[in-house]
C-alpha cells in the first residue's frame, strides 16, 4: 500500500520587542552579558509580582496575523497554562487559549515542483517564553533572561502532504517574519522553533490517523530530517501491522532519530483558565486598520511584481525576494543602472551573491550604485566580464569607485580591431600545427586560440571581437 | 493623653503642631506592642529599628514643614502578605518563613512616600485562607475584647493590632471578607475598596480577581485618609482603575439626608445572632434619625455567593500558589530528591498547611479537563448574576446596609476542625468580592461583650458615599471609640 503523510506545523517565533511580554526587562536575551541580569520580580515569578501586557508585542502579533491573511479578533484574552517545570517560574505560562489574537488565515506554498497549495493557518497567539535550562551532570542551571520574552505561536491546519510543502511553508513564514521586522529568523539563536505534527495514511484516504508531535526543531534541516524519519517510522509500523501511538517526540539530531518523550496517558492537563491579572485585549477596527496600513509588500507580492515589472523568471524573482534587504538592493541597483533589470538580476544572483555568502556580508557592503556602474561598464564593453568580477571583489574588499579601480588596475577593455587583429594573426602564425588540426575537424581548438589571445591581452581584449577575428583568420588560412 | 489610642487624624494634628514627635509616638506604640502583644499575638514581625529610623525621617520632614501628608510620622502595620523590601514577608506560611522580598508592594512605596512609619507585619491565615487567623502557620491571634475568642480572618492580626492600640492604622487585604470580618470582630472600621482601586502589585495573591487591599483604622475618617494615600492607578497592575483618586476625607461633612439606604433582606438570615440583629436595627434607626431613607431591597442570588466565591477563589489560588515550588525562594526541601518533581512534592508537603493544601486540590479539580465547564465556567456565569444583583439594587438606592457577620467573634477552636462552618462565617461578605463593589464595616454595638459590625456596601468606585454615611454615623455614636480592657 502507498502512504502519504499528513503534516501540520506549529511555529514559535520570538517577537522583536525591546522589552519582555509582561515586564519592562530587556527582551534581548541573546546579547545578555551573563545569566539572570535581565530579570525582575515579574519575569522571575516572585510572590506578588504582576504582568502588564507589552503593547508593541500585541501590534507585532497583529501584523503577523494580517500578513498570514488571518482575521484579527477584536476581543482576545490571555489565559494561564498551568504546569510545573523549573524553567517556568510562576508554575504557569501566560498564553492565549479560547481567544487568540488571530485566527483563520492561509498561506500559499509550493506543494511540489508543479503545484501550489493553500495551507490554512488555524491561529496565531501570543505567549511568553520560558527560562533557559542548562543541564549539568547532577544539577541544572536556570537563566531567566529569556523568561517572559514575547512569542507568537503560529499553528497551521494539517494541510501539508509532503515534507517539501512543510519546508516551503516554514521557509515562507520565516521570510514573512523577517519582512515584517518582527523576528530575525536567526535559527541558531533559537528565535524561531518548529514543532511538526505528523501522521500517515493510505494515499486517497481522507482519514486522520493518530499523530505524533515532534518538538523543538531548531533548523530547517532538522525539520526535514525529523519529518522524513517520522514518516518512514510510521509507515513501517503500519506495514508490519502495528498501530501508531499518539505521543510527543524529541529529535536526536546526532543520531537522526525521534525519541518518545511523553505518551498520551502522561499528557498534561494544563487546566487553562482566563488570566485574572490581565484584562482582555479589546482591539478597535481603527486600530486593526492602522496595523494593516503598516503591512509592507510581502515576498509573494514582491515576487509577482518583480516578474511583471522587470521581466524576471519566477526563480530569478524568488531569489531576489528571499530577503527584503536583497530585494531592496536590487531595486536600488536597477534605478541606477542603464542595463536591463534582468542583467542586474543576473549579476546579483551570480557574482554578488557569491561574494555575500563567502564573506557572510550584507548587501549594503557595496553601494547599489557601484554595482550598477559595474554592470553598465560590462554591458558597454568598457570592461570585460572577468574584469567586472575583479572590480566587484575589490569593492567588497577595500571599497572605492568602480571607474577609478578600472583605471588604476588597467582593466579597460580593448576594442581596437586593428590591435586585436595583430595579436590574433601572431598567435595563428605561431601555431601552424594547431591550425592543421582545426582544419582537419577539431573545431574545439577555436576556443583555445581565443584563450591564447585573451591571455596575451591579460583578458582585456573584447572577447566577442576576438572570437570573430580568430574565426575569420582560421577560415582565411584554409587551403 | 494615651498616645497609642490616637486616631490618625488626631496624631497628625499633634505632629503638625509639634506637640508630639513621631519618634515619641512610635516608641510609645512599640512599647505597647512589647507589653501587650504577648497576649494578642497580632504581629509576626516587629520592625523596631526600621520604625524608629522612619520616625526620625518623618520628624525631619515635619520640622522642615515640607511634604507633610496626613500620614507623615503616623505608625501603622501591614498584613504579612504585602511585600516589603528587606523585611521578611511570610504570608503566615512555613513555606515563606524566611523569605525576604527584593521589592516593595506599590502600596508600601506609597506609604513610605507619605512618610508613614511601619511598625511590623501582622498575623493572618496562611495565604489569606481562613476566617479566624487560626490557619496561621505560626500562632493564633486573640481577640482583644475576649482573649478566648478569635480575631477573625484572614487579616486578624491587622484588626487586633488596631483594636489594641498597636498602630494607628493597618493595611489588610480582603478577598472574601478578610478585612471586614476581623474588623467587625475586633470593633474597628475597615474597608474593602472597589476591586482595582488599590494596586495589588507586590501583594502575595490569594485570588487575583478578588483581592483588594484596604485600610483598617479607628474610624471612617481615618480610613478615608489612608485610602487617599494608597489608591490609584499603577502601571504595574493592569487591573487598577485610571480614575483619579478623590479627596475623600475633605468631603465627609455632608449631610446624609435623603440618602437612600437599601437593606438586602437576604442578609438578615435565620439563625442570626440576636445581639447582632438588635445592634443592626438600632444602627438603622440611628441612620433614619439622620435623615436617611431606609428601604428593603433584594439581592436574589445571594445564596450563590458562597459557592461561587469558594469555587473561583480556590481555582485562582491553586494557580497563584504554583510558584511556591522550592526553586527560587522560600523553603526548599531537596533532601533525597531524585528530580525536580521530588523537590516540588516535598517542599509543598512540608511548607503548606492543611487548609492551603485543601484549597489547592479543590481548585485544581475545578479547573481540570472535563470539570471546567461544570464548575469554573458555571461559577463565572453565576458571578455575573451576583454583579447584576448589585447593579439592580443600586438603581433604587445609594448604598446597602447589612451585617458584616451574622455573629460576633466565635471561640478559638470552635470551627477550626469544620472547614464548611468556617466558610459559612463569610456569608455576609463574600458576595461583594465577586461583584467588585466596595464595602466598609463600622462598629455598631456589642453582643455578649463582643463587637458587632455594620457593613455598608457601595457602588463601584463610590467609596466616598460609604465614608460619608459612616462618618455621619460615627459623629452620633461612640461604638468606634470603645476600647478593650487589656
Interface residues (C-beta under 8 A of the other chain):
Chain A: X41 X42 X44 X45 X46 X47 X48 X49 X50 X51 X52 X53 X80 X82 X84 X85 X86 X89 X90 X91 X92 X140 X142 X269 X271 X272 X273 X276 X277 X278 X279
Chain B: X81 X82 X83 X89 X91 X96 X99 X101 X102 X103 X105 X200 X201 X202 X203 X204 X205 X207 X208 X209 X235 X236 X237 X238 X239 X315 X316 X318 X319 X321 X322 X323 X324 X325 X327 X328 X329 X340 X341 X344 X364 X367 X368 X369 X372 X376
